[in-house]
Each structure stands twice: as C-alpha cells, then as structure tokens.
Amino acid sequence: MTTKNGCFRNPLVAALGAAALGCAAAAPAQTPSTGSGQAYPSRVVEFIVHVNPGGGTDVFARVVTEIMTRDKLVSQPLVVQSRPGGAGVIAFTYTKGKRGDPHTVLTIATGSFLTAAARTDLDLGLEHFTPLAFFARDPQGIIVNADSNYRSFKDLIDDAKSQPDAIVCAVTSATGTARIMLWRLERETGTRFKFVTFKAGSEAVLSVLGGHVPFTTENVSEAWAHIEAKKMRVLAVTTEQRMPALPDVPTLIELGYKIQIGTGRGFVMPAGVPKEAAAAMEALLEKVHKSTRWREYAVNNLYEDRWMGSAEFAKYLAEEKVARQEFIDAIGLGKK
C-alpha cells in the first residue's frame, strides 16, 4: 500500500516496491565536485545494509535512494547491497575495508553499529568510519500476537516474574536495539527473558505473528501493517510521549520504567574519504531529508524525525558509544 504521493507506508511493501532500485540508474543531474576536478559521485554508489531485504535498515536505505533517484539528485546508479550476518559485523567490516572510497555508504541502525564499535575485540571503532547524517529514530515496542493472553504490559511482566528465563523474545540480533531494550527491561522490572535472533526485524515480527515466539521488542514500524490489520497488539512503546498513531498505548516511562530507546537511522562512509566527497554526500542526504517524500514517509512509518549533520552526528555517536559500554560489559562481550 502506498500513500497518494507514492511514498511507501509499510516497510515490507516498500522493500519489495523499491527492490528494482538496486540496479536502476538515476537520470542525469548536476553533481558536485570533490575538489579534485572530478564530479561526485563518479561511479556507482553502493549503500550497504547489515540485514536481509525487508528489514527496517534495508527499507530505510531503499527509500532514501529512491528519493535521490526520483528527484534526480545524482547522475550515477545507486545500489542497495545486503550483507547480513554477525549482528552487523560482516557489513561493518566490509565498509571498514573500503577505507578512502566515498562510493561506499553504510546504512546504520545505531544499536548494532554502536555495540560493535564499543567491542574492543572487533576493531570496529568509530575511527574507522566517517559520519554523514542522522535522519530519525525508529521507536521500539513490546508487541504480541493479537491472540496473545498478554492484554497489557503488566500481564507480560507478571508472567515473566513467575517463570524466569522461560518466556522468549524475538529480536534481530544479540546486540541490536531490540536486544538492548530487552536487557534494560530486565533491569527495570527484575525479570529474565530468553531471546531468539533473526536476520531482519521483519522476520522477528513474523515469528510472533505466526505464534512461534510470544513477543518482540522490535520497531513498531516493522509490525505496523499487522497492527493496523489488528493481527498484532502493542503493549507499550519506548517514546517519550505517546505515539500519535497509537494514542491508547502507554509509554514505558508513564508506566514507571526509565526506558526511552529507539533505532537511530543514519549513514556513514569508511574512514579516509576525501572531505569534499563526504560533504557532497551529506548535502545530498540533507536534500532527501528536506523532501516532501521523506517527511511523509517518516510520518507514515512512525519515525521520530530529526536531522543531524556530520559534526553533530559524530558527537552523538561518540556519546552513545560510552553509554553502550555498560551493555557490552553486562553481557560479557568485548573481551579479547
């Protein structure tokens, strides 16, 4: 389903509808110079994602590249390339290995990206990447099948307290935002859960929809089509205020739990790229963020919309990496 202006409303449909972008060239456009006399981009730009097609990060990359193509912002093809595995490590390592190449852009979900950056055993620190832009935060939710016996967040917590380490949660990865949220939930409520990982948030949602896993802490947007169809139910959300699309669903904050979290959506390049090329891509991304298509997509897909350019984004990542260290230490990662 699409909105009247063609912006995709449901992420999974968006992934399918935009799949052709991986091999489609944009119409000719004026391209900025990198300062060396060569236009940027001068060849195919590869947008790397760390999840399978259909996941929130994949769809985000496809929407952004679609807007670039439709608005004729670039004169070169844009390819969205999925490199799943290792909780993002495969995609992050690939991008790190492209040092100096401004035609490689990594689409990041801040949860997995910052967790990997905080792990000293992986050598994927922030110094290996060039921050470009932050677009929005994709809120998390506690989401169950519509037939679940959990009618409220309290129902879930009470059941979890009665049987520690028994109830299973579906998440994208062992170090992503949904897993971090689950960890924080355990700390705040005194519960203990098990979790099972999937290659994309959409797959985690489908496991709950199919009745295979009791609940998920993935992005609300991943499950939105099923929520609208009343096949899934949201028990609580992680935003500061109630989400306009879910006015009857409480936030964890108002329920008394200090949990406000979401999947940050943004882009980085490898380290060592020409400053002019990075600035040129940042400018292109800012045009996308200011576009009517993006604003409508953000609203339709429940994003908390916020722009950060490269300098502000770099500061944000550095601060969040410090905060992420507690999670890394708690789950025993990061030790060589």
Secondary structure, DSSP 8 states (H G I E B T S, - for coil): -B-TTS-BSSHHHHHHHTGGGGG---------B-SSSSBSS-S-EEEEESS-TTSHHHHHHHHHHHHHHHTT--SS-EEEEE---GGGHHHHHHHHTTTT-TTEEEEEEHHHHHHHHH-TTTT--GGGEEEEEEEEEEEBEEEEETT-S--SHHHHHHHHHHSTTTSEEEES-TTSHHHHHHHHHHHHHT---EEEE-SSHHHHHHHHHTTSSSEE-SBGGGGHHHHHTTSEEEEEE-SSS--TT-TTS-BTTTTT-----EEEEEEEEETT--HHHHHHHHHHHHHHHHSHHHHHHHHHTT-EEEEE-HHHHHHHHHHHHHHHHHHHHHTT-S--
